[in-house]
Amino acid sequence: MGEVRHIKGCCPLDCQDTCAWEAEVEGGRVTAVRGAKDHPFTRGVLCAKVNDYEARAYAPDRLLHPLRRVGAKGEGRFERISWEAALDLIAQRFGLIIARHGAEALLPHNYLGTMGVVQRRALLRIFHALGASRMHGHICSVAAIASAGAGWPLGFDPEDMVESRLILLWGLNALSTCHHHWHFIQEAKKRHGARVICLDPIRTRTARQCDEHIQLRPGSDAVLAAAMARVMLEEGLADLDFARAAAADLDALPERLTPWTAERAAAVCGIGADTIVRLARDFAAARPAVIRAGVGPQQSLLGDAFVRRIGTLAVLAGHWRHRGGGVLIIATPTLESARVDRADLIPAGLNPRSLDMAHLGEQLAALDPPIRGLMIWGTNPAVVQPDAGRVRAGLAREDLFTVVLEHFLTDTARYADIVLPSTTQLEHFDLHGAWGHHYVTINLPAIAPLGEARPHAEVMRLLAPRLGLDHPAFRETDEEIAATALPSGIDLETLKRAGWMKTEKPPPTLATGRLRLAGEIPVPEEPRDGALRLLTPKAHFFLNSSFANMPRQRHGEVEPTLHMAPSDAAARGLADGARVVLRNAQGAIPATLHVTDATLPGVVALPGKWWSTAGEDGPVANLLSPSSWSPWGQPAYNDTFVTVSAI
């Protein structure tokens, strides 16, 4: 046995918890990755997704060398080439595209496959300096982010939930998606006897552990919140002084709520009217209560209304007055991540177009001028984008030159002309914020890059001179790049020694007299012609599409499984364990049926973002999702309707 070293790092993935970890290294190899015991959130425990993260680095199908396509796009046939040849080809093709079509014909496309400021953002410097098309927007939590611009707080320090007396987990399966938050929920129960109520169309792992599960119909969330607000106003339970100070239109709210009696809302939501009245009274009486909301209810045409209505409830009850009260959707530390992008490198006088990343399928199909060159990293759009079939059709264009930086040959990478091997979190330096707590965390490389894998900032440094870019920003080291994102008061060297530091943020305040409470209260669309509403909740062992290729995690999820209520299965003559096909106008995908009363009638659920294989689409649920968005721009994943029949 050699010496065992412990290297400080953190999980890179799109999760609220951003766990601090230590990599155990022996003989130059990572033998284990363990949660940091001293971190107030992580507390020594990693989730079922990443607790063997070293297996990802050493996976036999890991990409370790640059590849050039030799087969048809999407087929997955490549040949190995050198880094020099790959970079020269990328520079040559990008240069030709700029010369013939202009720099706006180039587009970077990335997301939260890694939340590190270096891996996620450094490459954007190249595209800014070239004057390429820019990217904005999100495919998740769009409603929450947009509401912040209207003065609604996104949340508060989650550790303050220990002071909550009533916790509504609204559309949040915390034990599968942010299980470290459960520490603070349990502490609130211990300290104050807090009640925990789960509101979710599915009886999830979390719902089974709560004091109560209210199983409302998908999309009816805004209606339920409106009816609760009406009860609070009618029964004199609202904190009107607080609400009047925060809202610009409080006087208009009662008229908007008038149609939503508890009885009418109960019919829409599929729950008892007495449940609505009791929930409203309990929410108003708690001092304080918190609505801990998930992203699921936002992923709908009605998601904007959901965010506004739960915000209205918290304002009416005055819960923002108290520590641990209000609405909690997103919590972030102070970190200036956008500085890493260096938008100041955009050539003077240019104002390149900015494209909403949630509309990639449309952009690749019909845009003037067309996108001719595409670089993708930190995301798998052929699986995670809405209307993934249209995305794949765009990626298959012969006149589109695509570069993908990846760990594995994903659905998206199979459409690439060049695939570059990316380092895993164990092989590079990075700096991380979070969207579920207030800690800034460092990631130190535990081992040297395997094979010929390269960090993304190194790709930037190698590619920039080939494109004629000579600004000092393209010569910065990873640590220099990361340092640009640090807020005042945090020193990089101190952070490297400590591993993590909490940024102090003042309690959220509501913009005085600015909030608009009296918006629309839409009713969810009902399935027609025997169709069922398809939900695609996050899987316990996958992180979006990450780990869908890893043996242990795939074994944990067993297989692509469609959950269906007994009455719906009986009506279609389907038995538990049957092989079925889901169909709509977008396409068809297979699954194995699980008949369960955990799912409401009229609703089916296909957990996880599964991959397909070369030549076979497989159970990629977003092949069935429509190209539709909420008014604020959230892809309406949950407004997908399918028929289900035996194969």
MARLO-928281 format. One line per 10 residues: number of its first residue (from 1); their letters; for each residue x, y, z of C-alpha. Coordinates in nm, 4 decimals, always signed. Example, Ala and Ser with C-alpha at 12.3 -4.5 7.8 and 13.67 -1.06 7.14 Angstrom:
BEGIN
1> AS> +1.2300 -0.4500 +0.7800  +1.3670 -0.1060 +0.7140
***
This chain:
BEGIN
1> MGEVRHIKGC> +0.0000 +0.0000 +0.0000  +0.1386 +0.3390 -0.1016  +0.0737 +0.6781 +0.0471  -0.2880 +0.7925 +0.0178  -0.3345 +1.1598 -0.0673  -0.6599 +1.3479 -0.0146  -0.7331 +1.6151 -0.2750  -1.0044 +1.8755 -0.2206  -1.2638 +1.9067 -0.4941  -1.6331 +1.9206 -0.5643
11> CPLDCQDTCA> -1.9050 +1.7737 -0.7803  -1.9297 +1.9567 -1.1148  -2.2867 +1.8712 -1.2082  -2.6141 +2.0610 -1.2440  -2.7380 +1.9992 -0.8920  -2.8396 +2.2394 -0.6185  -2.6124 +2.0774 -0.3607  -2.2695 +2.1269 -0.5330  -2.1109 +1.8838 -0.2889  -1.7583 +1.9323 -0.1616
21> WEAEVEGGRV> -1.5578 +1.6119 -0.1831  -1.2139 +1.4633 -0.1294  -1.0535 +1.2394 -0.3870  -0.8376 +0.9623 -0.2414  -0.5322 +0.9073 -0.4593  -0.2916 +0.6164 -0.4281  -0.0143 +0.5377 -0.6720  -0.1319 +0.8069 -0.9115  -0.4841 +0.6633 -0.9317  -0.8074 +0.7852 -0.7717
31> TAVRGAKDHP> -0.9362 +0.4994 -0.5590  -1.2410 +0.6722 -0.4060  -1.4309 +0.9985 -0.3951  -1.5906 +1.0851 -0.0604  -1.8060 +1.3717 +0.0608  -1.6259 +1.6356 +0.2668  -1.7177 +1.5768 +0.6292  -1.6561 +1.9368 +0.7373  -1.8788 +2.0963 +0.4742  -2.2058 +2.2211 +0.6319
41> FTRGVLCAKV> -2.4086 +2.0986 +0.3350  -2.2270 +1.7877 +0.2176  -2.1639 +1.6444 +0.5676  -1.9571 +1.3560 +0.4333  -2.2254 +1.2078 +0.2068  -2.2457 +1.2049 -0.1727  -2.5529 +1.1095 -0.3724  -2.6289 +0.7849 -0.5535  -2.5209 +0.9449 -0.8799  -2.1631 +1.0473 -0.8013
51> NDYEARAYAP> -2.0489 +0.8412 -0.5034  -1.8251 +0.6425 -0.7374  -1.7284 +0.9308 -0.9649  -1.3838 +0.7779 -1.0176  -1.5562 +0.5085 -1.2268  -1.6498 +0.7822 -1.4749  -1.2875 +0.8859 -1.5170  -1.1675 +0.5274 -1.5687  -1.4650 +0.4025 -1.7723  -1.3600 +0.1738 -2.0596
61> DRLLHPLRRV> -1.5691 +0.3748 -2.3093  -1.4212 +0.7084 -2.1985  -1.3051 +0.9322 -2.4851  -0.9287 +0.9793 -2.4542  -0.8219 +1.0923 -2.8030  -0.9490 +1.3407 -3.0638  -1.1744 +1.1863 -3.3267  -1.2749 +1.2783 -3.6818  -1.5992 +1.1597 -3.8362  -1.5673 +0.9010 -4.1142
71> GAKGEGRFER> -1.9289 +0.7777 -4.1309  -2.2637 +0.9493 -4.1737  -2.3657 +1.2050 -3.9112  -2.5329 +1.0293 -3.6212  -2.3842 +0.6931 -3.7160  -2.0988 +0.7166 -3.4658  -1.8073 +0.6093 -3.6883  -1.4859 +0.7994 -3.6225  -1.1113 +0.7686 -3.6662  -0.8449 +0.8793 -3.4217
81> ISWEAALDLI> -0.6438 +1.1895 -3.5123  -0.3877 +1.4041 -3.3327  -0.4676 +1.7168 -3.1362  -0.2680 +1.9206 -3.3850  -0.4712 +1.7870 -3.6765  -0.8001 +1.8391 -3.4917  -0.7222 +2.1968 -3.3930  -0.5893 +2.2836 -3.7386  -0.9065 +2.1484 -3.8990  -1.1322 +2.3383 -3.6565
91> AQRFGLIIAR> -0.9424 +2.6622 -3.7218  -0.9497 +2.6052 -4.0968  -1.3240 +2.5329 -4.1095  -1.4165 +2.8164 -3.8727  -1.1998 +3.0527 -4.0786  -1.3694 +2.9506 -4.4020  -1.7118 +2.9948 -4.2455  -1.6235 +3.3467 -4.1296  -1.4803 +3.4359 -4.4716  -1.7827 +3.3087 -4.6623
101> HGAEALLPHN> -2.0742 +3.3721 -4.4271  -1.9547 +3.6068 -4.1519  -1.8723 +3.5346 -3.7893  -2.2397 +3.5187 -3.6881  -2.2562 +3.1865 -3.8741  -2.0614 +3.0427 -3.5762  -2.2429 +2.9507 -3.2518  -2.1246 +2.8214 -2.9132  -2.3775 +2.6020 -2.7342  -2.3166 +2.4947 -2.3757
111> YLGTMGVVQR> -2.5007 +2.4416 -2.0491  -2.4566 +2.2972 -1.7007  -2.2891 +1.9621 -1.7676  -2.0230 +2.1265 -1.5577  -2.1003 +2.4276 -1.3396  -1.7329 +2.5230 -1.3090  -1.6583 +2.8755 -1.4255  -1.3477 +2.7656 -1.6191  -1.4797 +2.4519 -1.7894  -1.8156 +2.6121 -1.8638
121> RALLRIFHAL> -1.7153 +2.9644 -1.9673  -1.3524 +2.9990 -2.0827  -1.4212 +2.8870 -2.4405  -1.6757 +3.1663 -2.4832  -1.3841 +3.4085 -2.5040  -1.2973 +3.2742 -2.8486  -1.6481 +3.3216 -2.9841  -1.6755 +3.6712 -2.8398  -1.3447 +3.7742 -2.9942  -1.4513 +3.6375 -3.3331
131> GASRMHGHIC> -1.7840 +3.8230 -3.3237  -1.9805 +3.4978 -3.3372  -2.3491 +3.4625 -3.2534  -2.4030 +3.4708 -2.8805  -2.6192 +3.2430 -2.6696  -2.8564 +3.3361 -2.3912  -3.1338 +3.1730 -2.1907  -3.1903 +2.8416 -2.0171  -3.3826 +2.5183 -2.0620  -3.4652 +2.4991 -1.6911
141> SVAAIASAGA> -3.5960 +2.7378 -1.4190  -3.6651 +3.0062 -1.6789  -3.9763 +3.1246 -1.4952  -3.7919 +3.1634 -1.1666  -3.5029 +3.3512 -1.3251  -3.7369 +3.5807 -1.5181  -3.9389 +3.6535 -1.2047  -3.6240 +3.7806 -1.0337  -3.6083 +4.0561 -1.2919  -3.9574 +4.1596 -1.1856
151> GWPLGFDPED> -3.8490 +4.1975 -0.8231  -3.9409 +3.8557 -0.6835  -3.6722 +3.7011 -0.4607  -3.5581 +3.3591 -0.5803  -3.4951 +3.2431 -0.2267  -3.2805 +3.2714 +0.0825  -3.0063 +3.0789 +0.2583  -3.1410 +2.7193 +0.2700  -2.9809 +2.6696 +0.6094  -3.2426 +2.9113 +0.7423
161> MVESRLILLW> -3.5097 +2.6484 +0.6764  -3.4292 +2.5172 +1.0237  -3.6499 +2.8044 +1.1493  -3.9481 +2.7117 +0.9309  -4.2648 +2.5828 +1.0989  -4.4342 +2.4634 +0.7796  -4.2450 +2.3447 +0.4721  -4.4299 +2.2942 +0.1443  -4.2175 +2.0895 -0.0957  -4.3973 +2.1974 -0.4108
171> GLNALSTCHH> -4.2971 +1.9879 -0.7126  -3.9662 +1.8955 -0.5481  -3.8386 +1.5402 -0.5046  -3.5672 +1.6510 -0.2655  -3.4422 +1.3032 -0.1738  -3.3513 +1.2367 -0.5371  -3.2485 +1.5823 -0.6588  -3.1031 +1.7733 -0.3598  -3.1015 +1.5314 -0.0696  -2.8640 +1.7385 +0.1447
181> HWHFIQEAKK> -3.1428 +1.9934 +0.1907  -3.3221 +1.7214 +0.3858  -3.0773 +1.7849 +0.6737  -3.2308 +2.1264 +0.7340  -3.5868 +2.0061 +0.6855  -3.5316 +1.7391 +0.9488  -3.3715 +1.9941 +1.1815  -3.6815 +2.2155 +1.1479  -3.8953 +1.9188 +1.2506  -3.6681 +1.8519 +1.5471
191> RHGARVICLD> -3.6498 +2.2128 +1.6666  -4.0024 +2.3353 +1.6031  -4.2137 +2.0338 +1.5149  -4.2376 +2.1642 +1.1580  -4.4811 +1.9879 +0.9284  -4.3553 +1.8893 +0.5850  -4.6094 +1.8610 +0.3050  -4.5268 +1.7424 -0.0457  -4.7352 +1.8679 -0.3386  -4.6611 +1.6512 -0.6403
201> PIRTRTARQC> -4.8541 +1.4571 -0.9077  -4.6323 +1.1549 -0.8352  -4.5836 +0.9741 -0.5045  -4.2084 +1.0160 -0.5095  -3.9362 +0.8971 -0.2751  -3.9739 +1.2333 -0.0992  -4.3539 +1.2265 -0.0862  -4.3403 +0.8952 +0.1004  -4.1253 +1.0549 +0.3740  -4.3378 +1.3669 +0.4285
211> DEHIQLRPGS> -4.6122 +1.4223 +0.6838  -4.8635 +1.4590 +0.4015  -4.8727 +1.4146 +0.0254  -5.1172 +1.6253 -0.1770  -5.1327 +1.4575 -0.5179  -5.2578 +1.7333 -0.7465  -5.2950 +1.7110 -1.1230  -5.0026 +1.8336 -1.3354  -5.0321 +2.1972 -1.4334  -5.2952 +2.2814 -1.1720
221> DAVLAAAMAR> -5.0429 +2.4357 -0.9316  -5.1341 +2.7985 -1.0070  -5.5021 +2.7203 -0.9578  -5.4350 +2.5635 -0.6172  -5.2254 +2.8642 -0.5099  -5.4965 +3.1039 -0.6299  -5.7656 +2.9245 -0.4302  -5.5439 +2.9283 -0.1210  -5.4919 +3.3026 -0.1658  -5.8678 +3.3568 -0.1918
231> VMLEEGLADL> -5.9248 +3.1703 +0.1357  -5.6596 +3.3829 +0.3066  -5.8185 +3.7081 +0.1888  -6.1779 +3.6032 +0.2628  -6.0967 +3.4804 +0.6122  -5.8808 +3.7798 +0.7072  -5.5648 +3.5696 +0.7294  -5.3461 +3.7858 +0.5053  -5.0797 +4.0286 +0.6230  -5.2227 +4.3168 +0.4201
241> DFARAAAADL> -4.9809 +4.5794 +0.5479  -4.6854 +4.3785 +0.4239  -4.8562 +4.2883 +0.0976  -4.9594 +4.6474 +0.0256  -4.6037 +4.7690 +0.0776  -4.4637 +4.5086 -0.1625  -4.7274 +4.4996 -0.4362  -4.8333 +4.7531 -0.6965  -5.1724 +4.5951 -0.7620  -5.3009 +4.4442 -0.4381
251> DALPERLTPW> -5.6428 +4.6025 -0.4833  -5.6861 +4.4223 -0.8166  -5.6061 +4.0801 -0.6707  -5.9435 +3.9908 -0.5078  -6.1301 +4.0277 -0.8387  -5.8755 +3.8037 -1.0101  -5.9212 +3.5397 -0.7396  -6.3014 +3.5596 -0.7205  -6.3696 +3.2693 -0.9623  -6.1409 +3.0347 -0.7717
261> TAERAAAVCG> -6.3478 +2.8994 -0.4904  -6.2070 +2.5983 -0.3103  -6.4721 +2.3826 -0.4740  -6.3924 +2.4932 -0.8286  -6.0185 +2.4628 -0.7719  -6.0644 +2.1181 -0.6197  -6.2269 +1.9980 -0.9414  -5.9322 +2.1240 -1.1477  -5.6629 +1.9998 -0.9088  -5.8205 +1.6627 -0.8322
271> IGADTIVRLA> -5.8047 +1.7087 -0.4546  -6.0608 +1.7856 -0.1838  -6.1925 +2.1386 -0.1277  -6.1405 +2.0868 +0.2437  -5.7725 +2.0138 +0.1755  -5.7363 +2.3496 -0.0009  -5.9009 +2.5411 +0.2842  -5.6945 +2.3643 +0.5500  -5.3705 +2.4160 +0.3579  -5.4430 +2.7887 +0.3197
281> RDFAAARPAV> -5.5161 +2.8297 +0.6900  -5.2092 +2.6353 +0.7965  -4.9865 +2.8292 +0.5573  -5.1151 +3.1632 +0.6845  -5.0838 +3.0646 +1.0511  -4.7282 +2.9315 +1.0442  -4.4610 +3.1777 +1.1513  -4.2887 +3.1300 +0.9242  -4.3733 +2.8946 +0.6380  -4.1658 +2.8311 +0.3280
291> IRAGVGPQQS> -4.2609 +2.7098 -0.0168  -3.9583 +2.5081 -0.1284  -4.0368 +2.4833 -0.4993  -3.8866 +2.2548 -0.7612  -3.8252 +2.3102 -1.1294  -4.0844 +2.0545 -1.2455  -4.3956 +2.2763 -1.2154  -4.2145 +2.5455 -1.4143  -4.1578 +2.3187 -1.7158  -4.4947 +2.3957 -1.8680
301> LLGDAFVRRI> -4.6807 +2.6613 -2.0611  -4.8250 +2.7474 -1.7175  -4.4915 +2.7555 -1.5337  -4.4739 +3.1358 -1.5243  -4.8115 +3.1534 -1.3530  -4.6993 +2.8934 -1.0975  -4.4017 +3.1054 -0.9907  -4.6107 +3.4215 -0.9672  -4.8882 +3.2516 -0.7683  -4.6636 +3.0895 -0.5056
311> GTLAVLAGHW> -4.4841 +3.4224 -0.4718  -4.8217 +3.5859 -0.4139  -4.8989 +3.3380 -0.1354  -4.5742 +3.4179 +0.0458  -4.6355 +3.7928 +0.0133  -4.9945 +3.7714 +0.1368  -4.8868 +3.5694 +0.4398  -4.5984 +3.8068 +0.5168  -4.3564 +3.5162 +0.5511  -4.0706 +3.7176 +0.4039
321> RHRGGGVLII> -4.0655 +3.9120 +0.7335  -3.9179 +3.6096 +0.9106  -3.6000 +3.4075 +0.8836  -3.6822 +3.0807 +0.7101  -3.9985 +3.2138 +0.5484  -4.0995 +3.2942 +0.1917  -4.0270 +3.1096 -0.1321  -3.7067 +2.9173 -0.1982  -3.6338 +2.8100 -0.5553  -3.2712 +2.9079 -0.6138
331> ATPTLESARV> -2.9954 +3.0110 -0.3723  -2.6567 +3.1237 -0.5015  -2.3320 +3.2461 -0.3499  -2.1761 +3.5750 -0.4533  -1.9687 +3.4879 -0.7608  -1.9014 +3.7006 -1.0692  -1.9082 +3.4113 -1.3175  -1.9947 +3.6238 -1.6213  -1.6596 +3.8004 -1.5958  -1.4962 +3.4820 -1.7229
341> DRADLIPAGL> -1.6776 +3.5116 -2.0577  -1.4952 +3.8359 -2.1462  -1.7744 +3.9872 -2.3519  -1.5505 +4.2929 -2.3778  -1.3528 +4.0977 -2.6405  -1.6364 +4.1452 -2.8920  -1.4873 +4.3679 -3.1631  -1.5770 +4.7362 -3.1294  -1.8821 +4.8347 -3.3284  -2.0201 +4.4814 -3.3490
351> NPRSLDMAHL> -2.3422 +4.3711 -3.1832  -2.3690 +4.0000 -3.2715  -2.7117 +3.8417 -3.2571  -2.8014 +3.6570 -2.9382  -2.9925 +3.3295 -2.9724  -3.2053 +3.1607 -2.7060  -3.0381 +2.8271 -2.6358  -3.3753 +2.6612 -2.5723  -3.4627 +2.7092 -2.9423  -3.1641 +2.5219 -3.0874
361> GEQLAALDPP> -3.3789 +2.2941 -3.3037  -3.5471 +2.5887 -3.4709  -3.2186 +2.7741 -3.5102  -3.0513 +2.4845 -3.6875  -3.3537 +2.4347 -3.9127  -3.4304 +2.7897 -4.0226  -3.2135 +3.0902 -3.9421  -3.0907 +3.3689 -4.1672  -2.7979 +3.3704 -4.1936  -2.7768 +2.9971 -4.1093
371> IRGLMIWGTN> -2.5522 +2.8524 -3.8428  -2.2625 +2.6881 -4.0301  -2.0250 +2.6168 -3.7422  -2.1213 +2.4866 -3.3988  -1.9189 +2.4035 -3.0879  -2.0977 +2.2128 -2.8105  -1.9758 +2.1414 -2.4602  -2.1324 +2.0721 -2.1199  -2.4627 +1.9553 -2.2656  -2.6214 +1.6783 -2.4709
381> PAVVQPDAGR> -2.8826 +1.8658 -2.6785  -2.9828 +1.5611 -2.8851  -3.1323 +1.4289 -2.5585  -3.2129 +1.7267 -2.3337  -3.3490 +1.9884 -2.5746  -3.7217 +2.0156 -2.6484  -3.8291 +1.8587 -2.9771  -3.5048 +1.6613 -2.9857  -3.5959 +1.5147 -3.3243  -3.5674 +1.8579 -3.4821
391> VRAGLAREDL> -3.2356 +1.9125 -3.3018  -3.1034 +1.5862 -3.4468  -3.2222 +1.6806 -3.7947  -3.0308 +2.0065 -3.7620  -2.7175 +1.8340 -3.6355  -2.7371 +1.5978 -3.9341  -2.7031 +1.8835 -4.1841  -2.4058 +1.8213 -4.4131  -2.3361 +2.1952 -4.4376  -2.2987 +2.2247 -4.0590
401> FTVVLEHFLT> -1.9504 +2.1766 -3.9111  -1.9863 +2.0612 -3.5497  -1.7264 +2.0228 -3.2753  -1.8201 +1.8468 -2.9501  -1.6105 +1.8337 -2.6322  -1.7135 +1.5301 -2.4284  -1.6248 +1.2439 -2.1947  -1.8238 +0.9847 -2.3905  -1.9744 +0.9322 -2.7336  -2.3169 +1.0715 -2.6458
411> DTARYADIVL> -2.6151 +1.1021 -2.8784  -2.4922 +1.4530 -2.9609  -2.1278 +1.3548 -3.0101  -2.2310 +1.1003 -3.2740  -2.3332 +1.3941 -3.4960  -1.9980 +1.5745 -3.4574  -1.7386 +1.6240 -3.7283  -1.4695 +1.6535 -3.4606  -1.4901 +1.5159 -3.1053  -1.2397 +1.6466 -2.8511
421> PSTTQLEHFD> -1.1775 +1.4477 -2.5287  -1.2582 +1.6558 -2.2215  -1.1098 +1.6106 -1.8757  -1.3306 +1.4952 -1.5909  -1.3560 +1.6824 -1.2621  -1.0727 +1.4724 -1.1197  -0.8286 +1.5993 -1.3842  -0.8584 +1.9777 -1.3900  -0.8728 +2.2904 -1.1762  -1.2012 +2.4783 -1.1446
431> LHGAWGHHYV> -1.4090 +2.7117 -0.9307  -1.7757 +2.6518 -0.8496  -2.0713 +2.8436 -0.7255  -2.4043 +2.6687 -0.6645  -2.7740 +2.7169 -0.7153  -2.8800 +2.5581 -0.3867  -2.6556 +2.7184 -0.1219  -2.4174 +3.0073 -0.0543  -2.0791 +2.8278 -0.0709  -1.8010 +2.8875 -0.3220
441> TINLPAIAPL> -1.5983 +2.5698 -0.3726  -1.2618 +2.4958 -0.5322  -1.1795 +2.1878 -0.7355  -0.8144 +2.0819 -0.7387  -0.6919 +1.8242 -0.9913  -0.6400 +1.4881 -0.8228  -0.4589 +1.3251 -1.1163  -0.3081 +1.4266 -1.4475  -0.5412 +1.4108 -1.7503  -0.5894 +1.0562 -1.8746
451> GEARPHAEVM> -0.4940 +0.9764 -2.2316  -0.5031 +1.2953 -2.4352  -0.7954 +1.4582 -2.2549  -0.7620 +1.8360 -2.2170  -0.9328 +2.0946 -1.9944  -1.1481 +2.3422 -2.1840  -0.9289 +2.6411 -2.1027  -0.6330 +2.4534 -2.2524  -0.8383 +2.4019 -2.5692  -0.8970 +2.7779 -2.5704
461> RLLAPRLGLD> -0.5257 +2.8498 -2.5343  -0.4379 +2.6096 -2.8163  -0.7138 +2.7115 -3.0577  -0.7010 +3.0916 -3.0173  -0.3645 +3.1519 -3.1943  -0.4724 +2.9286 -3.4822  -0.7655 +3.1668 -3.5299  -0.5419 +3.4741 -3.5177  -0.6458 +3.5744 -3.1645  -0.3616 +3.7251 -2.9629
471> HPAFRETDEE> -0.5253 +3.9022 -2.6689  -0.3632 +3.8310 -2.3276  -0.6964 +3.6801 -2.2164  -0.6144 +3.3773 -2.4340  -0.2922 +3.3124 -2.2455  -0.4325 +3.3155 -1.8933  -0.3921 +3.0056 -1.6818  -0.6913 +2.8210 -1.5395  -0.6285 +2.9776 -1.1995  -0.6040 +3.3272 -1.3457
481> IAATALPSGI> -0.9314 +3.2711 -1.5293  -1.1027 +3.1466 -1.2137  -0.9745 +3.4395 -1.0087  -1.1641 +3.6846 -1.2298  -1.4909 +3.5413 -1.0963  -1.4108 +3.5734 -0.7267  -1.5947 +3.8411 -0.5287  -1.4056 +4.0859 -0.3134  -1.3054 +3.9356 +0.0172  -1.2218 +3.5896 -0.1156
491> DLETLKRAGW> -0.8605 +3.5177 -0.2061  -0.7861 +3.2272 -0.4414  -0.4945 +3.0918 -0.2381  -0.6990 +3.0967 +0.0815  -0.9832 +2.9212 -0.0971  -0.7477 +2.6541 -0.2327  -0.6307 +2.5759 +0.1201  -0.9795 +2.5779 +0.2738  -1.1594 +2.4010 -0.0115  -1.4753 +2.6068 +0.0328
501> MKTEKPPPTL> -1.5947 +2.9363 +0.1774  -1.9412 +3.0671 +0.2492  -2.0298 +3.4051 +0.1027  -2.2366 +3.6235 +0.3290  -2.5474 +3.7565 +0.1612  -2.8075 +3.9857 +0.3183  -3.1600 +3.8497 +0.3623  -3.3724 +3.8973 +0.0496  -3.5840 +4.2078 +0.0261  -3.8951 +4.2654 -0.1815
511> ATGRLRLAGE> -3.8973 +4.5605 -0.4180  -4.1280 +4.8149 -0.2523  -4.4506 +4.8652 -0.4419  -4.3209 +4.6845 -0.7492  -4.4593 +4.3310 -0.7448  -4.7542 +4.2386 -0.9642  -4.9819 +3.9858 -0.7941  -5.2908 +3.9909 -1.0148  -5.1716 +3.8040 -1.3213  -5.3535 +3.5365 -1.5174
521> IPVPEEPRDG> -5.4599 +3.2093 -1.3527  -5.4559 +2.9573 -1.6381  -5.6157 +2.6134 -1.6339  -5.4134 +2.3117 -1.7532  -5.4981 +2.1500 -2.0849  -5.6774 +1.8190 -2.0536  -5.5624 +1.5170 -2.2593  -5.7830 +1.4403 -2.5588  -5.8631 +1.1348 -2.7713  -5.7289 +0.8833 -2.5227
531> ALRLLTPKAH> -5.3934 +1.0572 -2.4861  -5.2040 +1.0741 -2.1578  -4.9887 +1.3562 -2.0222  -4.6233 +1.2499 -2.0181  -4.4033 +1.3639 -1.7285  -4.0272 +1.3047 -1.7318  -3.9121 +1.3448 -1.3700  -3.5462 +1.3330 -1.2805  -3.4110 +0.9852 -1.2144  -3.2555 +0.8954 -0.8806
541> FFLNSSFANM> -2.9330 +0.7622 -1.0378  -2.8965 +0.9976 -1.3374  -2.8178 +1.3685 -1.3422  -3.0187 +1.4774 -1.6457  -2.8487 +1.2736 -1.9216  -2.5213 +1.2215 -1.7311  -2.4543 +0.8652 -1.6071  -2.7113 +0.7110 -1.8428  -2.4209 +0.5122 -1.9907  -2.2595 +0.4096 -1.6599
551> PRQRHGEVEP> -2.3194 +0.0451 -1.5538  -2.3921 +0.1010 -1.1833  -2.6285 +0.3894 -1.2417  -2.8059 +0.2115 -1.5272  -2.8449 -0.0930 -1.3020  -2.9988 +0.1341 -1.0362  -3.2587 +0.2632 -1.2806  -3.3031 -0.0930 -1.4202  -3.4406 +0.0085 -1.7618  -3.6498 +0.2806 -1.9259
561> TLHMAPSDAA> -3.9763 +0.2372 -1.7371  -4.3129 +0.4008 -1.7962  -4.5214 +0.4424 -1.4805  -4.8984 +0.4217 -1.5375  -5.2048 +0.4166 -1.3122  -5.3923 +0.0831 -1.2875  -5.7116 +0.2257 -1.4395  -5.5251 +0.3539 -1.7459  -5.3443 +0.0227 -1.7897  -5.6687 -0.1733 -1.7625
571> ARGLADGARV> -5.8416 +0.0523 -2.0164  -5.5652 -0.0256 -2.2657  -5.5367 -0.3959 -2.1884  -5.1803 -0.3539 -2.0620  -5.0172 -0.5588 -1.7861  -4.7289 -0.4758 -1.5558  -4.3967 -0.5551 -1.7246  -4.5358 -0.5271 -2.0786  -4.3250 -0.3732 -2.3539  -4.5024 -0.0612 -2.4768
581> VLRNAQGAIP> -4.4554 +0.2186 -2.7254  -4.5312 +0.5856 -2.6628  -4.6453 +0.7787 -2.9692  -4.7469 +1.1243 -3.0796  -4.6977 +1.3446 -3.3839  -4.3300 +1.3928 -3.2933  -4.2390 +1.0241 -3.3023  -4.2394 +0.6982 -3.1054  -4.0210 +0.5540 -2.8284  -4.0211 +0.2187 -2.6425
591> ATLHVTDATL> -4.0368 +0.1472 -2.2697  -4.1286 -0.1205 -2.0171  -4.4560 -0.0655 -1.8309  -4.4833 -0.0423 -1.4540  -4.8413 -0.0285 -1.3277  -4.8562 +0.1717 -1.0048  -5.0953 +0.3880 -0.8065  -4.8063 +0.6297 -0.7430  -4.9089 +0.7967 -1.0698  -5.2421 +0.9710 -1.1227
601> PGVVALPGKW> -5.4910 +0.8518 -1.3863  -5.4405 +1.0431 -1.7083  -5.0688 +1.0813 -1.6377  -4.7705 +0.8646 -1.7248  -4.4132 +0.9183 -1.6073  -4.0855 +0.8157 -1.7716  -3.8050 +0.8983 -1.5241  -3.4599 +0.9829 -1.6512  -3.3035 +1.1157 -1.9687  -3.1945 +0.7964 -2.1397
611> WSTAGEDGPV> -2.9602 +0.7782 -2.4377  -3.0271 +0.6073 -2.7654  -2.7806 +0.3974 -2.9631  -2.6429 +0.4402 -3.3134  -2.9146 +0.3589 -3.5662  -3.1916 +0.3374 -3.3036  -3.3630 +0.6312 -3.1342  -3.4393 +0.4503 -2.8107  -3.6300 +0.5890 -2.5099  -3.5336 +0.9574 -2.5485
621> ANLLSPSSWS> -3.8441 +1.1273 -2.4106  -3.7696 +1.4643 -2.5701  -3.8155 +1.3089 -2.9124  -4.1843 +1.3404 -2.8186  -4.1798 +1.6883 -2.6613  -4.3182 +1.9781 -2.8653  -4.1507 +2.3009 -2.9706  -4.3506 +2.5161 -2.7302  -4.2505 +2.7600 -2.4606  -4.4119 +2.9556 -2.1798
631> PWGQPAYNDT> -4.4494 +3.3333 -2.2266  -4.1251 +3.3838 -2.0322  -3.9452 +3.1249 -2.2471  -3.9517 +2.7996 -2.0477  -3.9610 +2.4875 -2.2703  -4.2943 +2.3178 -2.2018  -4.1619 +1.9655 -2.1467  -4.4605 +1.8702 -1.9294  -4.7138 +1.9629 -2.1985  -4.6361 +1.6469 -2.3926
641> FVTVSAI> -4.9274 +1.4136 -2.4711  -4.8888 +1.0547 -2.5905  -5.0796 +0.7393 -2.6655  -4.9502 +0.4142 -2.5175  -4.9970 +0.0695 -2.6672  -4.8349 -0.2719 -2.6550  -4.5424 -0.3411 -2.8843
***
